[in-house]
């Protein structure tokens, strides 16, 4: 089974993740997070599989997050509303996302990638 790296090509963290996967000789396919925005169904599944809080899926350092003042809005939103919001624009989603089997990694941590593919 191929891993899927969902990324934004200009993101330096995404570039590091891609380079690291290549160094581990991992067979993966790439998916541009803006051109192929994650769907509500995908996000719902990934959030369940990751066992992380939905907040971890938001790109809190992104301009769009800040422009929309989501720090103040998210606490009053339902989980369904948060997922709809994430599905509305790939730039709101923290990246990279790495999908492999039933594992979902959010962001890039070398140790987590190494552990997944050892």
C-alpha positions as CSV (number, residue, x, y, z in Angstrom):
1,X,0.0,0.0,0.0
2,X,1.3,3.4,-1.0
3,X,1.4,6.2,1.6
4,X,-0.2,9.5,0.6
5,X,1.4,12.8,1.4
6,X,-1.1,15.7,1.3
7,X,0.9,18.8,1.1
8,X,1.3,22.4,-0.2
9,X,4.5,22.4,-2.5
10,X,5.7,25.8,-1.3
11,X,5.5,24.9,2.4
12,X,9.0,24.3,3.8
13,X,7.8,21.8,6.3
14,X,6.0,19.8,3.5
15,X,9.3,19.9,1.5
16,X,11.2,18.4,4.6
17,X,8.6,15.7,4.9
18,X,8.8,14.8,1.3
19,X,12.6,14.7,1.4
20,X,12.5,12.6,4.5
21,X,10.1,10.1,3.0
22,X,12.3,9.8,0.0
23,X,15.4,9.2,2.2
24,X,13.5,6.3,3.9
25,X,12.7,4.9,0.4
26,X,8.9,5.1,1.1
27,X,6.6,4.6,-1.9
28,X,4.2,7.5,-1.7
29,X,2.0,9.6,-3.9
30,X,1.6,13.3,-3.5
31,X,-1.6,15.3,-3.3
32,X,-1.7,19.1,-3.6
33,X,-3.9,20.2,-0.7
34,X,-5.3,23.2,-2.5
35,X,-5.9,21.6,-5.9
36,X,-7.5,18.6,-4.3
37,X,-9.0,19.9,-1.1
38,X,-9.9,17.3,1.5
39,X,-13.6,16.5,1.6
40,X,-15.9,16.4,4.6
41,X,-15.9,12.6,4.4
42,X,-12.1,12.3,4.2
43,X,-11.6,14.8,7.1
44,X,-14.1,13.0,9.2
45,X,-12.4,9.7,8.7
46,X,-8.9,11.1,9.2
47,X,-9.8,12.8,12.4
48,X,-11.2,9.6,13.8
49,X,-8.2,7.6,12.7
50,X,-5.7,10.1,14.1
51,X,-7.5,10.1,17.5
52,X,-6.6,13.9,17.6
53,X,-8.8,16.8,18.5
54,X,-10.2,18.6,15.4
55,X,-8.2,21.7,16.5
56,X,-5.0,19.9,15.6
57,X,-6.1,19.8,11.9
58,X,-6.2,23.6,11.7
59,X,-3.3,25.5,10.2
60,X,-3.2,28.0,13.1
61,X,-0.1,29.8,11.7
62,X,-1.8,30.4,8.3
63,X,-2.9,33.8,7.0
64,X,-6.4,32.6,6.3
65,X,-6.8,31.3,9.9
66,X,-5.8,34.7,11.2
67,X,-7.8,36.7,8.7
68,X,-11.0,34.8,9.6
69,X,-10.3,35.2,13.4
70,X,-10.8,31.5,13.8
71,X,-9.0,31.4,17.2
72,X,-12.1,33.2,18.6
73,X,-14.7,31.4,16.5
74,X,-13.7,27.8,16.8
75,X,-14.6,27.3,20.5
76,X,-18.3,28.1,19.7
77,X,-18.5,25.9,16.6
78,X,-19.7,22.3,16.4
79,X,-17.4,19.6,15.2
80,X,-19.5,19.3,12.0
81,X,-19.1,23.1,11.4
82,X,-15.3,22.8,12.0
83,X,-15.0,19.9,9.5
84,X,-17.1,21.9,6.9
85,X,-14.8,24.8,7.4
86,X,-11.7,22.7,6.9
87,X,-13.2,21.2,3.8
88,X,-13.9,24.6,2.4
89,X,-10.2,25.6,1.8
90,X,-7.1,23.4,1.9
91,X,-5.1,26.4,3.3
92,X,-7.0,26.0,6.6
93,X,-5.7,22.5,7.0
94,X,-2.4,21.8,8.9
95,X,0.0,20.2,6.6
96,X,1.6,17.9,5.7
97,X,-0.9,15.1,6.3
98,X,0.5,11.6,5.9
99,X,-1.9,8.8,5.3
100,X,-0.7,5.2,5.6
101,X,-2.9,2.2,6.2
102,X,-5.1,3.4,9.1
103,X,-2.6,5.9,10.4
104,X,-2.9,9.7,9.9
105,X,0.0,11.9,10.9
106,X,-0.6,15.7,11.0
107,X,2.4,18.0,10.6
108,X,5.9,16.7,10.3
109,X,7.8,15.0,13.1
110,X,10.8,12.9,11.9
111,X,10.4,10.4,14.8
112,X,6.8,9.7,14.0
113,X,7.5,9.2,10.3
114,X,10.5,6.9,11.1
115,X,8.4,4.9,13.6
116,X,5.6,4.4,11.0
117,X,7.9,3.0,8.4
118,X,10.4,1.0,10.4
